[in-house]
């Protein structure tokens, strides 16, 4: 690539009917200054492109890291949902099993209380019958005793 120094140091051979040397030198000075500005701007732009390229690579790495993080977060969230669903199903099953067990225990307790009630009722009827029989027997004994007393009183 041509540099501003190359333009400044360029010498042309003189011909018989050549251009005016002062005009050519002035024009070359003007070209050299413009070219030097363009050359410096080109270097600055290349530096800026390199810096922006580095930033782009940095941002691409950040983007890739964020995408990987997002994938991991989504995967973790899905696993958490699955585990939560399994836990809730397990809790519900345990609750249902416990409620069935409690209901069975309550039914068994009701049956036991009914059986105990029936046994007490039966014992009470047996007691009532025996006590009634005893009372009747005692009443008959008392009646006989008084009957005997009355007979003795009459015979005396």
PyMOL commands that set and color helices and strands:
alter all, ss='L'
color gray80, all
select helices_A, chain A and resi 4-9+21-155
alter helices_A, ss='H'
color red, helices_A
deselect
rebuild
show_as cartoon
